[in-house]
């Protein structure tokens, strides 16, 4: 490919981004290695890191860590967040209901449950997850809509000097794109792309596992600039690839890509690190225990293999032929003396080693929260749903602590999502809202998110945002239903009121039958 001369502004922007990218990349070298090790531990491939001493040595794997991660992941999936929008004043109650419905519709259109599952995976294994907030004009049948999306923590670079990504000098998000894709989306720039970034400045292939011969590295370069007149930052974005600036948002929006003036990313750390915006995960905490448990299993198996093949010690003075003794089909062996023949058996391992292995596994399960109660398994005849729920609440502290951090990050992302809708939405979008228990059709108009104040100055309408679990697990739902039935029995609730508060499939049909038939 040929190289086209860039104008002075693009040349300066590209060189600044290139130098900063290399700085961030060098700082992330150890971090990428750590993330790869965590993924190998989760996949139970950590024996590959240990040199092979004997080609026949056993390499047992007990997926304690993987089971732990999946158990906590299941708890967090049951606690998937859902946004509740409340107005700051009573006159904005209707628009708050409309915005809540729009947010729910956006998340449904963008398949947020799948994105949330990816976020939880990165959080538990890598120690942190990244949510991107943006606007996609193709959502909702072409009417557009904001989105919350997962970003692979191995495909993004934050400022290593900043403990808050919003205070960082820049953010780099990168991905591999085929040359055909680049030619289709940037036909004016594609003929002049070179391979300099893809060949020399890209992260190691352990992070981007792909055939690099027909692809190039596309980089989103986000940076911010301070305006002393307004005392605020403006965030800009440029697409870089092959030595060229493919697109720069500053050309179309010099005031900033987003009106909120923030990087469109939210980081959630499992166990926050001092002096960093990132965190550690379960693999970092329990990796030594997993390795020691597998090493002890290896010792036990080696001992079992050795004990299954007893050795026969034969001296030359015995007069027996060793090859003759190996032939178990013979009934008679001829020699001089039996005193020169001795069986040598491998002594068994001490009993405390086997006990220690079991204690180690139980310790991992208890400390990580992967115990019987959290899985819904109970002992001593506990069968009531309320009792099982109480035991689960007491045993899933690990998941609940992680959910608190996920909920706060989700709340920040939803607030940013509302700002994005306010700025980018231009079409009326139909939604369904619930007012006083009745469903109504409404239209979302982003102009209603702005009010006119004193002196004709427009200001954005603000909302209170809270988060609740989108759905309850079956034990929590059963506990809720048990409580409603008890309230009916003592006369505190009418049957129709209790049904409205219960959680079960087909509730709407039951309520409809009760109202139309008058059956109380």
Secondary structure as a PSIPRED ss2 file (coil, helix, strand):
# PSIPRED VFORMAT (PSIPRED V4.0)

   1 X C   1.000  0.000  0.000
   2 X C   1.000  0.000  0.000
   3 X C   1.000  0.000  0.000
   4 X C   1.000  0.000  0.000
   5 X C   1.000  0.000  0.000
   6 X C   1.000  0.000  0.000
   7 X C   1.000  0.000  0.000
   8 X H   0.000  1.000  0.000
   9 X H   0.000  1.000  0.000
  10 X H   0.000  1.000  0.000
  11 X H   0.000  1.000  0.000
  12 X H   0.000  1.000  0.000
  13 X H   0.000  1.000  0.000
  14 X H   0.000  1.000  0.000
  15 X H   0.000  1.000  0.000
  16 X H   0.000  1.000  0.000
  17 X H   0.000  1.000  0.000
  18 X H   0.000  1.000  0.000
  19 X H   0.000  1.000  0.000
  20 X H   0.000  1.000  0.000
  21 X H   0.000  1.000  0.000
  22 X H   0.000  1.000  0.000
  23 X H   0.000  1.000  0.000
  24 X H   0.000  1.000  0.000
  25 X H   0.000  1.000  0.000
  26 X H   0.000  1.000  0.000
  27 X H   0.000  1.000  0.000
  28 X C   1.000  0.000  0.000
  29 X H   0.000  1.000  0.000
  30 X H   0.000  1.000  0.000
  31 X H   0.000  1.000  0.000
  32 X H   0.000  1.000  0.000
  33 X H   0.000  1.000  0.000
  34 X H   0.000  1.000  0.000
  35 X H   0.000  1.000  0.000
  36 X H   0.000  1.000  0.000
  37 X H   0.000  1.000  0.000
  38 X H   0.000  1.000  0.000
  39 X H   0.000  1.000  0.000
  40 X H   0.000  1.000  0.000
  41 X H   0.000  1.000  0.000
  42 X H   0.000  1.000  0.000
  43 X C   1.000  0.000  0.000
  44 X C   1.000  0.000  0.000
  45 X C   1.000  0.000  0.000
  46 X H   0.000  1.000  0.000
  47 X H   0.000  1.000  0.000
  48 X H   0.000  1.000  0.000
  49 X H   0.000  1.000  0.000
  50 X C   1.000  0.000  0.000
  51 X C   1.000  0.000  0.000
  52 X C   1.000  0.000  0.000
  53 X C   1.000  0.000  0.000
  54 X C   1.000  0.000  0.000
  55 X C   1.000  0.000  0.000
  56 X C   1.000  0.000  0.000
  57 X C   1.000  0.000  0.000
  58 X C   1.000  0.000  0.000
  59 X C   1.000  0.000  0.000
  60 X C   1.000  0.000  0.000
  61 X C   1.000  0.000  0.000
  62 X C   1.000  0.000  0.000
  63 X C   1.000  0.000  0.000
  64 X H   0.000  1.000  0.000
  65 X H   0.000  1.000  0.000
  66 X H   0.000  1.000  0.000
  67 X H   0.000  1.000  0.000
  68 X H   0.000  1.000  0.000
  69 X H   0.000  1.000  0.000
  70 X H   0.000  1.000  0.000
  71 X H   0.000  1.000  0.000
  72 X H   0.000  1.000  0.000
  73 X H   0.000  1.000  0.000
  74 X H   0.000  1.000  0.000
  75 X H   0.000  1.000  0.000
  76 X H   0.000  1.000  0.000
  77 X H   0.000  1.000  0.000
  78 X H   0.000  1.000  0.000
  79 X C   1.000  0.000  0.000
  80 X C   1.000  0.000  0.000
  81 X E   0.000  0.000  1.000
  82 X E   0.000  0.000  1.000
  83 X E   0.000  0.000  1.000
  84 X E   0.000  0.000  1.000
  85 X E   0.000  0.000  1.000
  86 X E   0.000  0.000  1.000
  87 X E   0.000  0.000  1.000
  88 X C   1.000  0.000  0.000
  89 X C   1.000  0.000  0.000
  90 X H   0.000  1.000  0.000
  91 X H   0.000  1.000  0.000
  92 X H   0.000  1.000  0.000
  93 X H   0.000  1.000  0.000
  94 X H   0.000  1.000  0.000
  95 X H   0.000  1.000  0.000
  96 X H   0.000  1.000  0.000
  97 X H   0.000  1.000  0.000
  98 X H   0.000  1.000  0.000
  99 X H   0.000  1.000  0.000
 100 X H   0.000  1.000  0.000
 101 X H   0.000  1.000  0.000
 102 X H   0.000  1.000  0.000
 103 X H   0.000  1.000  0.000
 104 X H   0.000  1.000  0.000
 105 X H   0.000  1.000  0.000
 106 X H   0.000  1.000  0.000
 107 X H   0.000  1.000  0.000
 108 X H   0.000  1.000  0.000
 109 X H   0.000  1.000  0.000
 110 X C   1.000  0.000  0.000
 111 X C   1.000  0.000  0.000
 112 X H   0.000  1.000  0.000
 113 X H   0.000  1.000  0.000
 114 X H   0.000  1.000  0.000
 115 X H   0.000  1.000  0.000
 116 X H   0.000  1.000  0.000
 117 X H   0.000  1.000  0.000
 118 X H   0.000  1.000  0.000
 119 X H   0.000  1.000  0.000
 120 X H   0.000  1.000  0.000
 121 X H   0.000  1.000  0.000
 122 X H   0.000  1.000  0.000
 123 X H   0.000  1.000  0.000
 124 X H   0.000  1.000  0.000
 125 X H   0.000  1.000  0.000
 126 X H   0.000  1.000  0.000
 127 X C   1.000  0.000  0.000
 128 X E   0.000  0.000  1.000
 129 X E   0.000  0.000  1.000
 130 X E   0.000  0.000  1.000
 131 X E   0.000  0.000  1.000
 132 X E   0.000  0.000  1.000
 133 X E   0.000  0.000  1.000
 134 X E   0.000  0.000  1.000
 135 X E   0.000  0.000  1.000
 136 X E   0.000  0.000  1.000
 137 X C   1.000  0.000  0.000
 138 X C   1.000  0.000  0.000
 139 X C   1.000  0.000  0.000
 140 X H   0.000  1.000  0.000
 141 X H   0.000  1.000  0.000
 142 X H   0.000  1.000  0.000
 143 X C   1.000  0.000  0.000
 144 X C   1.000  0.000  0.000
 145 X E   0.000  0.000  1.000
 146 X E   0.000  0.000  1.000
 147 X E   0.000  0.000  1.000
 148 X E   0.000  0.000  1.000
 149 X E   0.000  0.000  1.000
 150 X E   0.000  0.000  1.000
 151 X E   0.000  0.000  1.000
 152 X C   1.000  0.000  0.000
 153 X C   1.000  0.000  0.000
 154 X C   1.000  0.000  0.000
 155 X C   1.000  0.000  0.000
 156 X E   0.000  0.000  1.000
 157 X E   0.000  0.000  1.000
 158 X E   0.000  0.000  1.000
 159 X C   1.000  0.000  0.000
 160 X C   1.000  0.000  0.000
 161 X C   1.000  0.000  0.000
 162 X C   1.000  0.000  0.000
 163 X C   1.000  0.000  0.000
 164 X C   1.000  0.000  0.000
 165 X H   0.000  1.000  0.000
 166 X H   0.000  1.000  0.000
 167 X H   0.000  1.000  0.000
 168 X C   1.000  0.000  0.000
 169 X C   1.000  0.000  0.000
 170 X E   0.000  0.000  1.000
 171 X E   0.000  0.000  1.000
 172 X E   0.000  0.000  1.000
 173 X E   0.000  0.000  1.000
 174 X E   0.000  0.000  1.000
 175 X E   0.000  0.000  1.000
 176 X E   0.000  0.000  1.000
 177 X E   0.000  0.000  1.000
 178 X E   0.000  0.000  1.000
 179 X H   0.000  1.000  0.000
 180 X H   0.000  1.000  0.000
 181 X H   0.000  1.000  0.000
 182 X H   0.000  1.000  0.000
 183 X H   0.000  1.000  0.000
 184 X H   0.000  1.000  0.000
 185 X H   0.000  1.000  0.000
 186 X C   1.000  0.000  0.000
 187 X H   0.000  1.000  0.000
 188 X H   0.000  1.000  0.000
 189 X H   0.000  1.000  0.000
 190 X H   0.000  1.000  0.000
 191 X C   1.000  0.000  0.000
 192 X C   1.000  0.000  0.000
 193 X C   1.000  0.000  0.000
 194 X C   1.000  0.000  0.000
 195 X C   1.000  0.000  0.000
 196 X H   0.000  1.000  0.000
 197 X H   0.000  1.000  0.000
 198 X H   0.000  1.000  0.000
 199 X H   0.000  1.000  0.000
 200 X H   0.000  1.000  0.000
 201 X H   0.000  1.000  0.000
 202 X C   1.000  0.000  0.000
 203 X C   1.000  0.000  0.000
 204 X C   1.000  0.000  0.000
 205 X C   1.000  0.000  0.000
 206 X C   1.000  0.000  0.000
 207 X C   1.000  0.000  0.000
 208 X C   1.000  0.000  0.000
 209 X C   1.000  0.000  0.000
 210 X C   1.000  0.000  0.000
 211 X C   1.000  0.000  0.000
 212 X C   1.000  0.000  0.000
 213 X C   1.000  0.000  0.000
 214 X C   1.000  0.000  0.000
 215 X E   0.000  0.000  1.000
 216 X E   0.000  0.000  1.000
 217 X E   0.000  0.000  1.000
 218 X E   0.000  0.000  1.000
 219 X E   0.000  0.000  1.000
 220 X E   0.000  0.000  1.000
 221 X E   0.000  0.000  1.000
 222 X E   0.000  0.000  1.000
 223 X E   0.000  0.000  1.000
 224 X E   0.000  0.000  1.000
 225 X E   0.000  0.000  1.000
 226 X E   0.000  0.000  1.000
 227 X E   0.000  0.000  1.000
 228 X C   1.000  0.000  0.000
 229 X C   1.000  0.000  0.000
 230 X C   1.000  0.000  0.000
 231 X C   1.000  0.000  0.000
 232 X E   0.000  0.000  1.000
 233 X E   0.000  0.000  1.000
 234 X E   0.000  0.000  1.000
 235 X E   0.000  0.000  1.000
 236 X E   0.000  0.000  1.000
 237 X E   0.000  0.000  1.000
 238 X E   0.000  0.000  1.000
 239 X E   0.000  0.000  1.000
 240 X E   0.000  0.000  1.000
 241 X E   0.000  0.000  1.000
 242 X C   1.000  0.000  0.000
 243 X C   1.000  0.000  0.000
 244 X E   0.000  0.000  1.000
 245 X E   0.000  0.000  1.000
 246 X E   0.000  0.000  1.000
 247 X E   0.000  0.000  1.000
 248 X E   0.000  0.000  1.000
 249 X H   0.000  1.000  0.000
 250 X H   0.000  1.000  0.000
 251 X H   0.000  1.000  0.000
 252 X H   0.000  1.000  0.000
 253 X C   1.000  0.000  0.000
 254 X C   1.000  0.000  0.000
 255 X C   1.000  0.000  0.000
 256 X C   1.000  0.000  0.000
 257 X C   1.000  0.000  0.000
 258 X C   1.000  0.000  0.000
 259 X C   1.000  0.000  0.000
 260 X C   1.000  0.000  0.000
 261 X C   1.000  0.000  0.000
 262 X C   1.000  0.000  0.000
 263 X C   1.000  0.000  0.000
 264 X C   1.000  0.000  0.000
 265 X E   0.000  0.000  1.000
 266 X E   0.000  0.000  1.000
 267 X E   0.000  0.000  1.000
 268 X E   0.000  0.000  1.000
 269 X E   0.000  0.000  1.000
 270 X C   1.000  0.000  0.000
 271 X E   0.000  0.000  1.000
 272 X E   0.000  0.000  1.000
 273 X C   1.000  0.000  0.000
 274 X C   1.000  0.000  0.000
 275 X C   1.000  0.000  0.000
 276 X C   1.000  0.000  0.000
 277 X C   1.000  0.000  0.000
 278 X C   1.000  0.000  0.000
 279 X E   0.000  0.000  1.000
 280 X E   0.000  0.000  1.000
 281 X C   1.000  0.000  0.000
 282 X H   0.000  1.000  0.000
 283 X H   0.000  1.000  0.000
 284 X H   0.000  1.000  0.000
 285 X H   0.000  1.000  0.000
 286 X H   0.000  1.000  0.000
 287 X H   0.000  1.000  0.000
 288 X H   0.000  1.000  0.000
 289 X H   0.000  1.000  0.000
 290 X H   0.000  1.000  0.000
 291 X H   0.000  1.000  0.000
 292 X H   0.000  1.000  0.000
 293 X H   0.000  1.000  0.000
 294 X H   0.000  1.000  0.000
 295 X H   0.000  1.000  0.000
 296 X H   0.000  1.000  0.000
 297 X H   0.000  1.000  0.000
 298 X H   0.000  1.000  0.000
 299 X H   0.000  1.000  0.000
 300 X H   0.000  1.000  0.000
 301 X H   0.000  1.000  0.000
 302 X H   0.000  1.000  0.000
 303 X H   0.000  1.000  0.000
 304 X H   0.000  1.000  0.000
 305 X H   0.000  1.000  0.000
 306 X H   0.000  1.000  0.000
 307 X H   0.000  1.000  0.000
 308 X C   1.000  0.000  0.000
 309 X C   1.000  0.000  0.000
 310 X C   1.000  0.000  0.000
 311 X E   0.000  0.000  1.000
 312 X E   0.000  0.000  1.000
 313 X E   0.000  0.000  1.000
 314 X E   0.000  0.000  1.000
 315 X C   1.000  0.000  0.000
 316 X H   0.000  1.000  0.000
 317 X H   0.000  1.000  0.000
 318 X H   0.000  1.000  0.000
 319 X C   1.000  0.000  0.000
 320 X C   1.000  0.000  0.000
 321 X C   1.000  0.000  0.000
 322 X H   0.000  1.000  0.000
 323 X H   0.000  1.000  0.000
 324 X H   0.000  1.000  0.000
 325 X H   0.000  1.000  0.000
 326 X H   0.000  1.000  0.000
 327 X C   1.000  0.000  0.000
 328 X C   1.000  0.000  0.000
 329 X C   1.000  0.000  0.000
 330 X C   1.000  0.000  0.000
 331 X C   1.000  0.000  0.000
 332 X C   1.000  0.000  0.000
 333 X C   1.000  0.000  0.000
 334 X C   1.000  0.000  0.000
 335 X C   1.000  0.000  0.000
 336 X C   1.000  0.000  0.000
 337 X C   1.000  0.000  0.000
 338 X H   0.000  1.000  0.000
 339 X H   0.000  1.000  0.000
 340 X H   0.000  1.000  0.000
 341 X E   0.000  0.000  1.000
 342 X E   0.000  0.000  1.000
 343 X E   0.000  0.000  1.000
 344 X E   0.000  0.000  1.000
 345 X C   1.000  0.000  0.000
 346 X C   1.000  0.000  0.000
 347 X C   1.000  0.000  0.000
 348 X C   1.000  0.000  0.000
 349 X C   1.000  0.000  0.000
 350 X C   1.000  0.000  0.000
 351 X H   0.000  1.000  0.000
 352 X H   0.000  1.000  0.000
 353 X H   0.000  1.000  0.000
 354 X H   0.000  1.000  0.000
 355 X H   0.000  1.000  0.000
 356 X H   0.000  1.000  0.000
 357 X H   0.000  1.000  0.000
 358 X H   0.000  1.000  0.000
 359 X H   0.000  1.000  0.000
 360 X H   0.000  1.000  0.000
 361 X H   0.000  1.000  0.000
 362 X H   0.000  1.000  0.000
 363 X H   0.000  1.000  0.000
 364 X H   0.000  1.000  0.000
 365 X H   0.000  1.000  0.000
 366 X H   0.000  1.000  0.000
 367 X H   0.000  1.000  0.000
 368 X H   0.000  1.000  0.000
 369 X C   1.000  0.000  0.000
 370 X C   1.000  0.000  0.000
 371 X C   1.000  0.000  0.000
 372 X C   1.000  0.000  0.000
 373 X C   1.000  0.000  0.000
 374 X C   1.000  0.000  0.000
 375 X C   1.000  0.000  0.000
 376 X C   1.000  0.000  0.000
 377 X C   1.000  0.000  0.000
 378 X C   1.000  0.000  0.000
 379 X C   1.000  0.000  0.000
 380 X C   1.000  0.000  0.000
 381 X C   1.000  0.000  0.000
 382 X C   1.000  0.000  0.000
 383 X C   1.000  0.000  0.000
 384 X C   1.000  0.000  0.000
 385 X H   0.000  1.000  0.000
 386 X H   0.000  1.000  0.000
 387 X H   0.000  1.000  0.000
 388 X H   0.000  1.000  0.000
 389 X H   0.000  1.000  0.000
 390 X H   0.000  1.000  0.000
 391 X H   0.000  1.000  0.000
 392 X H   0.000  1.000  0.000
 393 X H   0.000  1.000  0.000
 394 X H   0.000  1.000  0.000
 395 X H   0.000  1.000  0.000
 396 X C   1.000  0.000  0.000
 397 X H   0.000  1.000  0.000
 398 X H   0.000  1.000  0.000
 399 X H   0.000  1.000  0.000
 400 X H   0.000  1.000  0.000
 401 X H   0.000  1.000  0.000
 402 X H   0.000  1.000  0.000
 403 X H   0.000  1.000  0.000
 404 X H   0.000  1.000  0.000
 405 X H   0.000  1.000  0.000
 406 X H   0.000  1.000  0.000
 407 X H   0.000  1.000  0.000
 408 X H   0.000  1.000  0.000
 409 X H   0.000  1.000  0.000
 410 X H   0.000  1.000  0.000
 411 X H   0.000  1.000  0.000
 412 X H   0.000  1.000  0.000
 413 X H   0.000  1.000  0.000
 414 X H   0.000  1.000  0.000
 415 X H   0.000  1.000  0.000
 416 X H   0.000  1.000  0.000
 417 X H   0.000  1.000  0.000
 418 X H   0.000  1.000  0.000
 419 X H   0.000  1.000  0.000
 420 X H   0.000  1.000  0.000
 421 X H   0.000  1.000  0.000
 422 X H   0.000  1.000  0.000
 423 X H   0.000  1.000  0.000
 424 X H   0.000  1.000  0.000
 425 X C   1.000  0.000  0.000
 426 X C   1.000  0.000  0.000
 427 X C   1.000  0.000  0.000
 428 X C   1.000  0.000  0.000
 429 X E   0.000  0.000  1.000
 430 X E   0.000  0.000  1.000
 431 X E   0.000  0.000  1.000
 432 X E   0.000  0.000  1.000
 433 X E   0.000  0.000  1.000
 434 X E   0.000  0.000  1.000
 435 X E   0.000  0.000  1.000
 436 X C   1.000  0.000  0.000
 437 X C   1.000  0.000  0.000
 438 X E   0.000  0.000  1.000
 439 X E   0.000  0.000  1.000
 440 X E   0.000  0.000  1.000
 441 X E   0.000  0.000  1.000
 442 X E   0.000  0.000  1.000
 443 X E   0.000  0.000  1.000
 444 X E   0.000  0.000  1.000
 445 X C   1.000  0.000  0.000
 446 X H   0.000  1.000  0.000
 447 X H   0.000  1.000  0.000
 448 X H   0.000  1.000  0.000
 449 X H   0.000  1.000  0.000
 450 X E   0.000  0.000  1.000
 451 X E   0.000  0.000  1.000
 452 X E   0.000  0.000  1.000
 453 X C   1.000  0.000  0.000
 454 X H   0.000  1.000  0.000
 455 X H   0.000  1.000  0.000
 456 X H   0.000  1.000  0.000
 457 X C   1.000  0.000  0.000
 458 X E   0.000  0.000  1.000
 459 X E   0.000  0.000  1.000
 460 X E   0.000  0.000  1.000
 461 X C   1.000  0.000  0.000
 462 X C   1.000  0.000  0.000
 463 X E   0.000  0.000  1.000
 464 X E   0.000  0.000  1.000
 465 X E   0.000  0.000  1.000
 466 X E   0.000  0.000  1.000
 467 X E   0.000  0.000  1.000
 468 X E   0.000  0.000  1.000
 469 X E   0.000  0.000  1.000
 470 X C   1.000  0.000  0.000
 471 X C   1.000  0.000  0.000
 472 X C   1.000  0.000  0.000
 473 X C   1.000  0.000  0.000
 474 X H   0.000  1.000  0.000
 475 X H   0.000  1.000  0.000
 476 X H   0.000  1.000  0.000
 477 X H   0.000  1.000  0.000
 478 X H   0.000  1.000  0.000
 479 X H   0.000  1.000  0.000
 480 X H   0.000  1.000  0.000
 481 X H   0.000  1.000  0.000
 482 X H   0.000  1.000  0.000
 483 X H   0.000  1.000  0.000
 484 X H   0.000  1.000  0.000
 485 X H   0.000  1.000  0.000
 486 X H   0.000  1.000  0.000
 487 X H   0.000  1.000  0.000
 488 X H   0.000  1.000  0.000
 489 X H   0.000  1.000  0.000
 490 X C   1.000  0.000  0.000
 491 X C   1.000  0.000  0.000
 492 X C   1.000  0.000  0.000
 493 X C   1.000  0.000  0.000
 494 X C   1.000  0.000  0.000
 495 X H   0.000  1.000  0.000
 496 X H   0.000  1.000  0.000
 497 X H   0.000  1.000  0.000
 498 X H   0.000  1.000  0.000
 499 X H   0.000  1.000  0.000
 500 X H   0.000  1.000  0.000
 501 X H   0.000  1.000  0.000
 502 X C   1.000  0.000  0.000
 503 X C   1.000  0.000  0.000
 504 X C   1.000  0.000  0.000
 505 X C   1.000  0.000  0.000
 506 X C   1.000  0.000  0.000
 507 X H   0.000  1.000  0.000
 508 X H   0.000  1.000  0.000
 509 X H   0.000  1.000  0.000
 510 X H   0.000  1.000  0.000
 511 X H   0.000  1.000  0.000
 512 X H   0.000  1.000  0.000
 513 X H   0.000  1.000  0.000
 514 X H   0.000  1.000  0.000
 515 X H   0.000  1.000  0.000
 516 X H   0.000  1.000  0.000
 517 X H   0.000  1.000  0.000
 518 X C   1.000  0.000  0.000
 519 X C   1.000  0.000  0.000
 520 X C   1.000  0.000  0.000
